[in-house]
Amino acid sequence: MPRPRLRLPLTGVLRLGRPSDIWFKPAVSVVAAVAPPNLILLALGRLDLAMYTMAGSLCALYAHNRPYAARARVLARVVLGMTVGLGVALLAASLTTSAVALVTVGALLAAAQKALCDATRLGPPANVVLTFISSAALFAPQTLGQVPGHLGLALATGAWAWLIGMAPGLARPHGPERRATAHALNAAAAHAATDGTGDGHDRTRTAAADAVHAAWQTLLSARAGETRRALERLVVRAEIALAAPADTDPTRLRGWARDLRGTGPVPSPGDLVDDAELLGIDTELPTHRPPLWHRLRALGLLAPIAARTVLGCALAGYVALALGVGRPYWALVTAASLYQANVTLTWSRGVQRVVGNLVGVLAFATLVPLAHVHRAALVLVCLALNFGAEALISRNYWLGSVCVTPMALLITEFAQVQDSGRLITERLVDTLVGAVVGFVAAVAVTNRRAGDRLTGALTAVERAREHAARVLAEPRPAPGALESARRSLAAALVDLRASADAASGEWWQRVPPRERVVTAEQSGHRTLAATVRRQGLVLDRDASTKAEDARR
């Protein structure tokens, strides 16, 4: 098996993309979560405690794409995880003043946070915010007697962030499920518009498969009810379009996606005669969440990423200390923020981080005179930067960093006014050290398990395809057997594409030939199309359109 060559791209790394469909939700939520505690501390003259309240408030950034039942659990765990990380950091800071020891603790914390966030698929901003808080707390003057009170502030504001995250459910209780379903319909429509041919066919198929899989995961974590059942029918239509794009009318899919906006009734695809195609869902519901041992096993698969994180963060902190940086927490945070699924993506994130921080330092130099006018101005500028970071980061990571950098620098002035020149110098040194040392650690720690995971994903697709083919060959399959086989094959194909993308950008490892991956994908999607046709879910475009017009 060939070893892929390491390619470190520069073109396109800084290109701006379209903003996230829900960019405004984390942006508004973080302002709503941060503003009241900071304004209260301002009125009390205790802005020096803002770091502890922000630890809890920043939990409002998480889980905006999850249904509210699942969001309640995830946000509670984020608050708990944030508090535990903060507690470890504060205990370390109160027990020792050794910078080397504190850097070591910070690196171990960063690795644990990275592994747990990846294993649980927490989603953005993942481990970066957790590491930012715990690393900064390591270098805050602390005594053992102060730790309980500071943790209490973090828990209280974490509870407030939980309420902020859950509040939109009062107006749109099914908003996340509707958005996920609409995204799947639009992605499937884009694929159907290619009629299964053309240069963009593979790209649109991958995007549609990811969107459909994400929609199923969202619905399976939502509360049961008529609304979810109606949304399931629409995701089935998106899944059918993915399997048989030439027999699908993309205009109808886009129309259903538009109808899902707001709080109106969920559209009903009238060409689904009954719910036979949904039989596989009910059997999946009790087991859709991976067992605990599977999630613990994922930590083992993530061991190379965790090793990169602990090595990169520790070395970055030690080098920053050697260069005279007194509190090198930003070097740790920079290194921790780099690590992605493979070395190529880690390189791209490093370039984005450096560029964003350099521009952000210039923004800090521009904003700091305004922040020094009054303590209230300092708080308001930080709130504006909080909003800007979340509004821009989905377009490209470097653009969000332009707001994150001055915000982090200004937060250090909550306790007391700092020397701006020294802050800028230390931030530049920390950024460059963290990026360079962090990337070197990524190259040094080879993730050979990426190739193993791809081999396993290939085997899973081949087995799922063979199983689906056997069910297809049966004259009268058991109820739900064909649908269950189709869903298993679709999920295996999504995992194969993710594994192939991760392995293709990894450094110095043996992976299966690309031709085997392409062949497995093509044969898998042909089998998917065959199952759809066997189930009788594909209707003629003109006939189905006429039937719908007649019903109207």
PERAQUI-V993816 format. One line per field, one symbol per residue. psi: psi as a letter, one per 20 degrees, with the letter a starting at -180 (. if undefined). burial: b if it has 9 or more other C-alpha atoms within 8 Angstrom, else e. A space follows every 50 residues. Layout:
# PERAQUI-V993816
psi->???
burial->???
This chain:
# PERAQUI-V993816
psi->pqpqqppnqhpihjppaqqqhkhhghghghghhhggghhghghikliijh hhhhghhiiiiqkijqqhghhggghghgggggggggggghgghihqjohg ghggghgggggggggghghilhrqjciggghgghghhhjppqqhhhgggh hggggghhhghghghighihhnhkgghgggghgggghhghghiikjarhj ghghggggggggghgghghijrqqrhghghhhhhhghhhghghmhijqoh hgghghghiiqbjrqpqooijogakhijhhghhhghjhpqrghghhhhhg hjghghggghgggghgggggghjjpgnkhhggggghihoahrhghggghg ggggghhghhhhhghhhhhghigqhhhgghghghhgghghhhhihqhhhh hhhgghghhhhiihgqprohggggghgggggggggghghghhhhnpmiig hhhgghhgggggghggghhghhipgnqqpigggghggggghhhghggghg gghhjrpmrpqqqhhhgggggghghghghhhghhikipqpggghghgghh h.
burial->eeebebeeeeeebeeeeebeeebeebbbbbbbbbbebbbebbeeebbebb bbbbbbbbbbbbbbebbbbbbbebbbebbbebbebbbbbbbbbbeeeeee ebbbbbbbbbbbbbbbbbbeebeeebbbbbbbbbbbbbbeebbeeebeeb bebbbbbbbbbbebbbebbeebebbbbbbbbbbbbbbbbbbbbbbbeeee beebbbbbbbbbbbbbebbbbbeeeeebbbbbbbbbbbbbbbbbbebbbb eebbebbebbbeeeebeeeeeeeeeebbbbeeeeeeeeeeeeeebbebbe ebbbbbbbbbbbbbbbbbbbbeeebeebbbbbbbbbbbbeebbbbbbbbb bbbbbbbbbbbebbbebbeebbeebebbbebbbebbbbbbbbbbbbbbbb bbbbbbbebbbbbbeeeeeeeebbebbbbbbbbbbebbbbbbbebbbbeb bbbbbebbebbbebbebbbebbeeeebeebbbbbbbbbbbbbbbbbbebb ebbebbbbbbbbeeeebeebbebbbbbbbebbbeeebbbebeebeebbee ee
